[in-house]
Amino acid sequence: MRAVQRRFVPVIFIMVFVSILDRTNIGVAGLTMRADLDLSAAIFGLGATLFTLGYCLFEIPSNMALAKVGPRGWLTRIMVSWGLATMATA
């Protein structure tokens, strides 16, 4: 069990930290983006809600793929594809 903790806890910590940074970025970006794009608070909230709904919608197929591929491969795929999507928006 200690070997598992030494290998996975740091990786999971980094993933949670990056996830929190990403969610925080949406709120910080909203401060200037709303004014630049002339968005109301309701429209910005709708966009954030659609983002969350998409996340929930794809959670079940993601867990099914996780069972077939395995945690190591699936978490790697998630991190790489999310990083690519984030870089593409820059």
WOSULHU-V210656 format. One record per residue. PHI is phi in radians with two decimals (NA if undefined). Layout:
phi=(PHI PHI)
This chain:
phi=(NA -1.16 -1.12 -1.12 -1.12 -1.15 -1.52 -1.71 -1.07 -1.09 -1.15 -1.13 -1.05 -1.11 -1.11 -1.17 -1.07 -1.15 -1.10 -1.15 -1.05 -1.13 -1.17 -1.17 -1.03 -1.08 -1.16 -1.18 -1.12 -1.12 -1.07 -1.65 -1.14 -1.05 -1.27 -1.13 -1.70 0.98 -1.72 -1.42 -1.10 -1.16 -1.18 -1.11 -1.11 -1.11 -1.10 -1.15 -1.17 -1.11 -1.06 -1.18 -1.11 -1.09 -1.07 -1.18 -1.11 -1.58 -1.18 -1.16 -1.08 -1.13 -1.19 -1.17 -1.18 -1.04 -1.14 -1.47 -1.51 1.83 -1.09 -1.08 -1.19 -1.27 -1.15 -1.10 -1.08 -1.13 -1.13 -1.19 -1.18 -1.18 -1.11 -1.13 -1.14 -1.17 -1.16 -1.20 -1.39 -1.25)
